[in-house]
Amino acid sequence: MKQLILIRHAKSDWSHGLPDHDRPLNSRGRRAAPAIGDWLREKGLLPDDILCSTATRTRETLALLGAKAPVRFEPALYHAAPETMLEILKTAAGNSVMMLGHNPGIAALAEDLLETPPDHPRFAAYPTCATLVARFDIDDWRRLQPGTGTAEAFIVPRDLTD
């Protein structure tokens, strides 16, 4: 059995006039990421392998999540298509893998991987810091196929504050 924790980066700051890749998180994003990290720890949903886009906002999100596992920063995850994300996921080594990326690719990957989407009104939009936890009945990530995942949980930061 394999577990995927699929996270879109937290809310970023557009005010600095920086190139897209270099945009940091804004204050809302800096509050959301630790809240999601706390939720993951409370649920015992801890990764043993992390795949992360090289963008500043994904790196900051990861740092604020407080996840403790080996990290591989993947340049190809920056604004990746779902097919690219899937190919990178198939190279993962852990049983519980956290992947941090960007929309629209991450939303499309989440939809593609699941047999049935979670019953959550924000799943299709996959807002910033949205987090899907999915399980797959496989013993090796190289065997991962679209439409085979079971959604165990889906949460957005607003669920934790309302």
N, C-alpha and C positions, 0 to 999 in steps of 0.2 A: 504494500500500500504506500502510495506517495501523496504528499500534501503540498499544495501550492498556496502561497500567500501573495496575492497579486495586488500591488499598491500603486495608485497614481500619485505622483508627487503632490505635496501640499501646495497651497495657494502661493503664487509667486508675485513679485513686485515688478511692476512695469515702469516705475517712476524714475529709474536711474538712467534710462537711455542706453543701456548695455545691449550687446548682441544677445539674441535669444538664449543661446547656450549658457551665457554667463549670468542670467537673471537670478537673484537670490529670492528667498522666501520673504513674504510680507509678514506683518505682525499676526494676522489671522492664521497663516500657514505655520508660524512658529508656535502657535497655541495648539493647532490641530494635530500636528505630528506626535507630540508627546502624549496627547490624549489617546490616539490610536495605539501607540506603543504600550501604554498602560492597559488598554483593553486587551491587546494581544497577550500580555503577560498574565492578566487576570484569568483569561481563558486557557492558559497553558499552550498557546499557539506560538511556539518558538521555532525559528528556523535553525537549521544546521548548515545552510549554504545560502549565500545572498548574491543575486545578480542585479546590478544597478547601472543605469544610464550614467554617463559621465557629466551630464549637465549639473550646474551648480545647485539648482533647486532639488534635484533628486538626491544629490550627495548630502545636502542640508537636511532633507526629509529623513534620510537614513540615519544620520547622526542623532536627530531628535527622537527617533523611534526608540533608540536605546537597544537595538537588537545586537546581540553578541554572537557572531558567527563569522567564519571566513567570508570575505567579500571579493567579488570579481567585478571590477568596473568595466563595462562593455560599451565602447564607443558606438557600436551598431544598434544599441538600444535607444539611442537618442532619436526621437520621433520615428521609431521603427514601425514598419508595417506588421500586422499580426503574424504573417508568415515568417518574418525574420525573428520575431520574438519567440515563436514556437521552435524554430531551429536552435536558437540560443538556449532555450529551456531544455531541449533534448540533450544538451551537453552538461547539464547539472549533475553534481555528484551526491548531494544530500538526499535524505528521505523527506525532509521538510524544507522546501526552497521558497525564499522570499524573492520576488522580482519587483523592481521599481522602475516605472517608465512613464510614458506620456500618452495623452489622447491625441488622435483618435485610435491609435493602434491598440492601446491597452483595453479599451472598451470592446473593440472588435475581437481581440483575443479572448477576453473573458466570455463573451457570448459564444464564440466558436468552440471553446473547450467544454462547455457544459452541455449535459444532456437536456436539462431543464433549468431555465434561469431562476434565480431566487425571487421570491415574492417581496420585492422592495420597489417602491415607486421611483427610486433614483438609479436603479441598476443600469438602464439603457444610457443614461447621461454620463455615468461614471464620473461624478464630480471630483474636484481635487481632494486628495487623501482618501478617496474611496478605497475600501479594502475587501477583497473577495478571498475567502478561504475555501478551497476546493480539494476534494480527495479523488484519487485515481487508483483503480484496481490494477496496478502494474508494479513490477519489481525493478524496472529500469526506465529512466526518463526517455531513452531512445525509442521505447515502445508507445510513447504517448500519441494518442490519436484524437482529433477533434470529435466533439460530441460524446465523450466518455466520462467527463467529470461530474461529480456530485457536489453541489454547493452546500457547504456546511454552515457558512455564515457570510453575510454581506453587510457592511456598515459604512456609514459616512460620518464625518465629525459631528454634524448637526444632531445625529442620533444620540450622541453622548452628552449633549448640552441641553436638549429640550426635555 
